[in-house]
């Protein structure tokens, strides 16, 4: 299981992910933070990048906030599938 600290930036011109030096993730989303649209886009983007089903990505806290805790139960923390999937590191 992996738990990510994610800072979401909705209404962005681009859609991208960056891993910060402290291990947290910053995610830029195009969707507005209205009616769960940004959360849906976040789940879809993480599922694509990490190659896991959308149903495996759970927002554990921060549903209505920019800072979120995202749990991915079936992801092995040692596999690091995100290291070569277009996610930039800082």
HUSUL-V285281 format. One line per field, one symbol per residue. burial: b if it has 24 or more other C-alpha atoms within 12 Angstrom, else e. A space follows every 50 residues. Layout:
# HUSUL-V285281
burial=???
This chain:
# HUSUL-V285281
burial=eebbbbbbbbeeeebbbbbeeeeebbbbbebeeeeeebbbbbbbbbbebb beebebbbbeeebeebebbbbbeebeeeeeebeeeebeee
